[in-house]
Amino acid sequence: MYWYHNQNQNHQGNVSMPISDYYYIRQPASQDPSDVKALQASAASFIPLTKEIHQLLTAIAYKPQFARQLKEAGAQGNVTRVQNLIRSIPVGTPFRVHINPDGISVIFLSPTGKTCFGINVSLCW
């Protein structure tokens, strides 16, 4: 499976409906479709992460001082401070932070380092 960008070129293959200018190209299944172990493990990996995301969003939504500190650190481009604030919730799952003038994105990564899942939480300032 892979994505590629449509630049008004003729593409061949099994192309699904467009999402913006990007198309998803379905590759043949590399695994037995009846084997759901990897799918279940991936879903199970989300459960602890969703609890941490809930704690983070609750802190931002209901603790004005925390939200203010997070936004101030973001406005200053202080990624280290933003990461430390998020870890203080506590969030133990590995994550990356992207800050821009409009808001913040926190990309939560697989704790095992495998690429079976990831969640991106984007919030506007």
Backbone as CSV, one residue per row, in Angstrom:
resi,resn,N_x,N_y,N_z,CA_x,CA_y,CA_z,C_x,C_y,C_z
1,MET,0.830,-1.172,0.000,0.000,0.000,0.000,0.877,1.239,0.000
2,TYR,0.475,2.223,-0.751,1.194,3.482,-0.713,0.325,4.593,-1.255
3,TRP,0.745,5.814,-0.976,0.064,7.007,-1.445,0.934,7.668,-2.489
4,TYR,0.333,8.276,-3.476,1.118,9.164,-4.306,0.256,10.324,-4.750
5,HIS,0.922,11.390,-5.082,0.278,12.652,-5.387,-0.112,12.718,-6.855
6,ASN,-1.311,13.175,-7.123,-1.792,13.343,-8.489,-1.344,14.698,-9.006
7,GLN,-0.552,14.698,-10.032,-0.123,15.948,-10.658,-0.605,15.963,-12.104
8,ASN,-1.904,15.676,-12.268,-2.541,15.642,-13.583,-1.836,14.675,-14.533
9,GLN,-1.420,13.536,-14.012,-0.793,12.502,-14.816,-1.762,11.330,-14.901
10,ASN,-1.596,10.509,-15.911,-2.391,9.303,-16.015,-1.736,8.220,-15.176
11,HIS,-2.488,7.690,-14.202,-1.962,6.665,-13.312,-2.705,5.371,-13.604
12,GLN,-1.993,4.269,-13.578,-2.609,2.977,-13.779,-2.596,2.227,-12.473
13,GLY,-3.557,1.367,-12.291,-3.611,0.573,-11.069,-4.991,0.667,-10.455
14,ASN,-5.153,0.058,-9.331,-6.415,0.061,-8.612,-6.449,1.302,-7.735
15,VAL,-7.076,2.365,-8.195,-7.079,3.641,-7.494,-8.449,3.859,-6.874
16,SER,-8.464,4.229,-5.603,-9.731,4.490,-4.927,-10.154,5.935,-5.144
17,MET,-11.214,6.332,-4.460,-11.700,7.705,-4.560,-10.608,8.668,-4.112
18,PRO,-10.510,9.826,-4.733,-9.473,10.774,-4.344,-9.731,11.376,-2.970
19,ILE,-8.685,11.574,-2.235,-8.719,12.345,-1.002,-7.846,13.538,-1.297
20,SER,-8.486,14.665,-1.545,-7.776,15.850,-2.006,-7.101,15.467,-3.316
21,ASP,-5.823,15.773,-3.454,-5.098,15.422,-4.665,-4.302,14.137,-4.499
22,TYR,-4.544,13.407,-3.422,-3.804,12.177,-3.167,-4.708,10.983,-3.418
23,TYR,-4.126,9.920,-3.917,-4.867,8.719,-4.206,-4.251,7.559,-3.447
24,TYR,-5.103,6.662,-3.021,-4.661,5.462,-2.334,-4.646,4.327,-3.342
25,ILE,-3.541,3.637,-3.436,-3.412,2.541,-4.390,-3.379,1.237,-3.609
26,ARG,-4.341,0.410,-3.880,-4.458,-0.860,-3.163,-3.484,-1.864,-3.750
27,GLN,-2.664,-2.405,-2.870,-1.742,-3.463,-3.248,-2.344,-4.793,-2.811
28,PRO,-1.973,-5.873,-3.436,-2.495,-7.177,-3.015,-2.155,-7.444,-1.545
29,ALA,-3.054,-8.109,-0.848,-2.849,-8.432,0.563,-1.578,-9.264,0.726
30,SER,-0.745,-8.864,1.669,0.505,-9.582,1.904,0.351,-10.626,2.998
31,GLN,-0.820,-10.646,3.622,-1.058,-11.593,4.700,-2.399,-12.269,4.481
32,ASP,-2.583,-13.365,5.166,-3.854,-14.093,5.126,-4.946,-13.202,5.706
33,PRO,-5.990,-12.876,4.946,-7.040,-11.987,5.437,-7.801,-12.527,6.647
34,SER,-7.764,-13.837,6.880,-8.474,-14.392,8.032,-7.660,-14.288,9.320
35,ASP,-6.370,-13.942,9.212,-5.518,-13.799,10.395,-5.655,-12.381,10.931
36,VAL,-6.328,-12.239,12.054,-6.604,-10.915,12.619,-5.720,-10.584,13.827
37,LYS,-4.714,-11.390,14.092,-3.878,-11.183,15.273,-3.185,-9.819,15.253
38,ALA,-2.598,-9.440,14.124,-1.912,-8.145,14.034,-2.906,-6.998,14.188
39,LEU,-4.089,-7.133,13.599,-5.122,-6.111,13.726,-5.551,-5.967,15.181
40,GLN,-5.754,-7.083,15.853,-6.158,-7.043,17.250,-5.058,-6.455,18.131
41,ALA,-3.809,-6.825,17.866,-2.698,-6.273,18.648,-2.580,-4.772,18.436
42,SER,-2.779,-4.341,17.212,-2.726,-2.911,16.918,-3.834,-2.170,17.660
43,ALA,-5.046,-2.721,17.622,-6.173,-2.103,18.330,-5.933,-2.080,19.837
44,ALA,-5.405,-3.174,20.369,-5.126,-3.225,21.808,-4.074,-2.197,22.206
45,SER,-3.132,-1.910,21.310,-2.106,-0.913,21.588,-2.695,0.491,21.724
46,PHE,-3.822,0.728,21.079,-4.466,2.037,21.141,-5.087,2.331,22.500
47,ILE,-5.530,1.312,23.203,-6.315,1.524,24.420,-5.574,2.334,25.473
48,PRO,-4.344,1.969,25.873,-3.651,2.805,26.853,-3.383,4.211,26.315
49,LEU,-3.098,4.306,25.034,-2.825,5.605,24.427,-4.052,6.503,24.473
50,THR,-5.220,5.947,24.205,-6.428,6.778,24.233,-6.682,7.326,25.637
51,LYS,-6.307,6.582,26.641,-6.446,7.079,28.024,-5.514,8.274,28.243
52,GLU,-4.285,8.179,27.731,-3.347,9.295,27.869,-3.819,10.514,27.080
53,ILE,-4.339,10.281,25.883,-4.858,11.395,25.082,-6.027,12.050,25.807
54,HIS,-6.877,11.234,26.409,-8.007,11.779,27.185,-7.500,12.654,28.331
55,GLN,-6.478,12.195,29.033,-5.905,12.985,30.129,-5.327,14.302,29.607
56,LEU,-4.626,14.259,28.489,-4.052,15.470,27.914,-5.151,16.449,27.520
57,LEU,-6.153,15.972,26.800,-7.236,16.854,26.360,-8.026,17.401,27.545
58,THR,-8.210,16.592,28.582,-8.903,17.052,29.784,-8.109,18.161,30.463
59,ALA,-6.788,18.005,30.546,-5.947,19.036,31.152,-6.026,20.337,30.363
60,ILE,-5.984,20.241,29.048,-6.057,21.442,28.213,-7.434,22.095,28.356
61,ALA,-8.474,21.290,28.339,-9.841,21.814,28.365,-10.251,22.394,29.711
62,TYR,-9.775,21.818,30.810,-10.311,22.184,32.118,-9.300,22.773,33.096
63,LYS,-8.053,22.902,32.677,-7.035,23.522,33.535,-6.471,24.732,32.797
64,PRO,-7.067,25.914,33.034,-6.646,27.108,32.294,-5.155,27.414,32.419
65,GLN,-4.569,27.177,33.591,-3.142,27.453,33.756,-2.307,26.541,32.863
66,PHE,-2.671,25.267,32.803,-1.941,24.336,31.941,-2.071,24.759,30.481
67,ALA,-3.293,25.071,30.055,-3.520,25.492,28.667,-2.719,26.760,28.350
68,ARG,-2.690,27.686,29.263,-1.940,28.937,29.057,-0.445,28.658,28.934
69,GLN,0.082,27.812,29.821,1.511,27.474,29.762,1.853,26.777,28.447
70,LEU,0.980,25.874,28.013,1.206,25.152,26.771,1.215,26.103,25.578
71,LYS,0.247,27.002,25.548,0.158,27.946,24.436,1.311,28.938,24.443
72,GLU,1.697,29.417,25.611,2.823,30.355,25.698,4.113,29.699,25.236
73,ALA,4.358,28.471,25.695,5.565,27.749,25.266,5.535,27.515,23.760
74,GLY,4.361,27.180,23.235,4.227,26.979,21.794,4.462,28.262,21.018
75,ALA,3.920,29.368,21.509,4.091,30.656,20.832,5.556,31.075,20.799
76,GLN,6.308,30.653,21.794,7.744,30.960,21.842,8.566,29.941,21.047
77,GLY,7.906,28.931,20.519,8.619,27.893,19.774,9.442,26.980,20.660
78,ASN,9.096,26.927,21.939,9.851,26.143,22.908,9.311,24.704,22.937
79,VAL,9.753,23.904,21.984,9.265,22.530,21.843,9.601,21.705,23.079
80,THR,10.774,21.901,23.642,11.173,21.145,24.836,10.207,21.415,25.985
81,ARG,9.843,22.663,26.199,8.894,23.018,27.257,7.526,22.396,26.974
82,VAL,7.071,22.456,25.727,5.793,21.857,25.362,5.823,20.352,25.648
83,GLN,6.904,19.680,25.254,7.024,18.242,25.502,7.008,17.940,27.001
84,ASN,7.727,18.747,27.778,7.750,18.530,29.227,6.377,18.739,29.850
85,LEU,5.642,19.728,29.372,4.285,19.944,29.878,3.391,18.747,29.558
86,ILE,3.497,18.239,28.344,2.680,17.083,27.966,3.065,15.864,28.798
87,ARG,4.351,15.651,29.010,4.796,14.512,29.829,4.322,14.637,31.270
88,SER,4.088,15.869,31.744,3.674,16.082,33.134,2.238,15.625,33.387
89,ILE,1.479,15.287,32.371,0.051,14.941,32.518,-0.180,13.698,33.388
90,PRO,0.391,12.595,33.296,1.557,12.170,32.547,1.173,11.473,31.236
91,VAL,2.020,11.670,30.251,1.948,10.941,28.995,3.260,10.194,28.852
92,GLY,3.197,8.876,28.823,4.397,8.060,28.715,4.637,7.509,27.321
93,THR,3.616,7.573,26.477,3.743,7.090,25.106,4.674,8.015,24.331
94,PRO,5.569,7.475,23.507,6.436,8.342,22.696,5.600,9.240,21.785
95,PHE,6.041,10.477,21.623,5.316,11.407,20.761,6.263,12.439,20.183
96,ARG,5.802,13.091,19.124,6.494,14.232,18.531,5.541,15.411,18.574
97,VAL,6.095,16.603,18.611,5.286,17.817,18.653,5.647,18.693,17.459
98,HIS,4.626,19.210,16.805,4.811,20.202,15.752,4.001,21.426,16.147
99,ILE,4.657,22.566,16.148,4.013,23.818,16.529,4.023,24.739,15.324
100,ASN,2.905,25.419,15.111,2.862,26.445,14.079,2.030,27.606,14.613
101,PRO,1.960,28.703,13.902,1.223,29.860,14.429,-0.261,29.584,14.693
102,ASP,-0.826,28.577,14.033,-2.250,28.297,14.188,-2.573,27.285,15.276
103,GLY,-1.582,26.513,15.712,-1.882,25.499,16.710,-0.753,24.528,16.944
104,ILE,-1.129,23.378,17.465,-0.167,22.352,17.858,-0.651,21.000,17.350
105,SER,0.281,20.168,16.930,0.000,18.776,16.596,0.887,17.900,17.462
106,VAL,0.269,16.922,18.078,0.998,15.941,18.870,0.798,14.605,18.177
107,ILE,1.892,14.043,17.704,1.845,12.771,16.992,2.302,11.689,17.960
108,PHE,1.361,10.844,18.351,1.663,9.749,19.266,2.124,8.554,18.458
109,LEU,3.222,7.956,18.902,3.864,6.863,18.170,3.699,5.553,18.920
110,SER,3.937,4.475,18.234,3.876,3.160,18.851,4.931,3.037,19.943
111,PRO,4.540,2.586,21.134,5.524,2.427,22.204,6.586,1.379,21.896
112,THR,6.278,0.449,20.989,7.224,-0.611,20.662,8.153,-0.217,19.522
113,GLY,7.867,0.912,18.881,8.682,1.335,17.754,8.223,0.769,16.430
114,LYS,7.258,-0.121,16.455,6.706,-0.668,15.221,5.737,0.352,14.641
115,THR,5.504,0.281,13.364,4.649,1.260,12.709,3.228,0.741,12.511
116,CYS,2.726,-0.044,13.448,1.374,-0.589,13.314,0.293,0.448,13.610
117,PHE,0.623,1.517,14.301,-0.373,2.529,14.564,0.285,3.848,14.927
118,GLY,-0.516,4.858,14.925,-0.118,6.190,15.353,-1.349,7.072,15.368
119,ILE,-1.341,8.067,16.204,-2.465,9.009,16.301,-1.905,10.420,16.269
120,ASN,-2.534,11.266,15.479,-2.169,12.669,15.413,-3.302,13.485,16.008
121,VAL,-3.002,14.235,17.068,-3.977,15.115,17.704,-3.566,16.534,17.374
122,SER,-4.409,17.243,16.624,-4.124,18.619,16.226,-5.146,19.540,16.849
123,LEU,-4.656,20.594,17.490,-5.535,21.566,18.141,-5.163,22.980,17.682
124,CYS,-6.170,23.789,17.489,-5.936,25.196,17.143,-5.715,26.004,18.425
125,TRP,-4.896,27.036,18.308,-4.703,27.922,19.449,-5.991,28.653,19.649
